[in-house]
Amino acid sequence: MAHAGGRPTKYDPKVIPIVLECMAQGWSLAEVAAELHVAKSTMWEWRENHKEFSKALEEGIDLSESWWTKKSREELYNKDFNDRLWYRNMANRFGWRDKVDTNLNATVSHAEALKGLDK
């Protein structure tokens, strides 16, 4: 199958078990791409063009997140465990963020809004 530039794609469905196996061990997308000898952008292209690869990549990301979550649970009582480093890793890899609750609902009467404007 050729892609938009006319070159044949390097995609082969045989990469799916490799992706799943690697990501089940906590590998990042960059590590998997290197293992497959392709750029991460190639993996994103495959994701767009091959439904089975897209599904496998989603599953792989979940497997990787699960692996990292399990590692933190196992290290919970280890005094040398660097929870801040672990959290930054999770934020960078999986988009974890602290919940920020911003409630911008406010009621201001016209009289309150106009106070101080007559000076």
C-alpha positions in Angstrom: 0.0 0.0 0.0 1.4 3.4 -1.0 1.0 6.5 1.1 0.3 10.0 -0.2 3.9 10.5 -1.3 3.8 7.5 -3.4 6.3 5.5 -1.4 5.2 2.1 -0.2 4.4 2.0 3.6 6.6 0.1 6.0 3.5 -1.0 7.8 3.1 -4.7 8.4 0.4 -6.1 10.7 3.1 -8.3 12.2 4.3 -5.3 14.2 1.1 -5.4 16.3 2.3 -8.2 18.7 5.7 -6.4 19.1 3.9 -3.1 20.0 1.7 -4.9 22.6 4.5 -6.9 24.1 6.8 -3.9 24.5 4.2 -1.5 25.8 3.0 -4.2 28.3 6.5 -3.7 29.8 6.0 0.0 30.2 7.8 1.1 27.0 7.2 4.6 25.6 6.1 5.2 22.1 9.6 6.5 21.3 11.1 3.2 22.5 8.6 1.1 20.4 9.3 3.2 17.3 13.0 2.7 17.8 12.5 -1.0 18.2 10.5 -1.0 14.9 13.1 1.2 13.2 10.6 3.8 12.3 9.9 7.4 13.5 7.1 8.1 15.9 5.4 10.1 13.2 5.3 6.9 11.1 3.5 5.2 14.0 1.0 8.0 14.0 0.5 7.7 10.3 -0.1 3.9 10.7 -2.6 4.8 13.4 -4.5 7.0 11.0 -4.4 4.6 8.1 -4.8 1.1 9.7 -7.7 0.5 12.0 -6.1 -2.6 13.6 -2.9 -0.7 14.4 -4.9 2.1 15.9 -6.7 -0.3 18.2 -3.5 -2.0 19.1 -1.8 1.3 19.9 -4.7 2.4 22.2 -4.4 -1.0 23.9 -0.7 -0.6 24.1 -0.9 2.8 25.7 -3.3 1.4 28.3 -0.9 -1.5 29.0 2.0 0.9 29.4 0.0 3.1 31.8 -1.0 0.0 33.8 2.6 -1.2 34.0 3.7 2.2 35.4 0.8 2.3 37.8 1.6 -1.2 39.1 5.2 -0.2 39.6 4.2 2.8 41.8 1.9 0.6 43.8 4.7 -1.9 44.4 7.0 0.8 45.5 4.5 2.7 47.7 6.3 1.9 51.0 9.9 2.2 49.6 11.5 5.3 51.2 13.7 5.7 48.1 10.8 5.8 45.7 10.8 9.2 43.9 7.1 9.9 43.7 7.6 13.3 42.1 9.7 11.9 39.3 7.1 9.1 38.8 4.3 11.6 38.7 6.1 13.8 36.1 6.6 10.7 34.0 2.9 9.9 34.2 1.9 13.5 33.4 4.2 13.5 30.4 3.4 10.1 29.0 -0.3 9.8 29.8 -1.5 13.3 30.3 -2.1 13.0 34.1 -2.9 16.4 35.6 -4.0 17.7 38.9 -7.6 18.6 39.0 -8.1 22.3 38.9 -11.6 23.5 39.8 -12.3 26.9 38.4 -15.8 28.1 39.0 -16.2 31.5 37.4 -19.9 31.9 38.2 -20.4 35.2 40.0 -23.4 37.5 40.5 -22.7 41.2 40.5 -25.5 43.8 40.7 -25.3 46.8 38.5 -25.0 49.0 41.6 -22.0 47.1 42.8 -20.4 47.1 39.3 -20.9 50.9 39.1 -19.5 51.7 42.5 -16.3 53.7 42.3 -16.9 54.7 38.7 -18.5 58.0 39.7 -15.3 59.3 41.3 
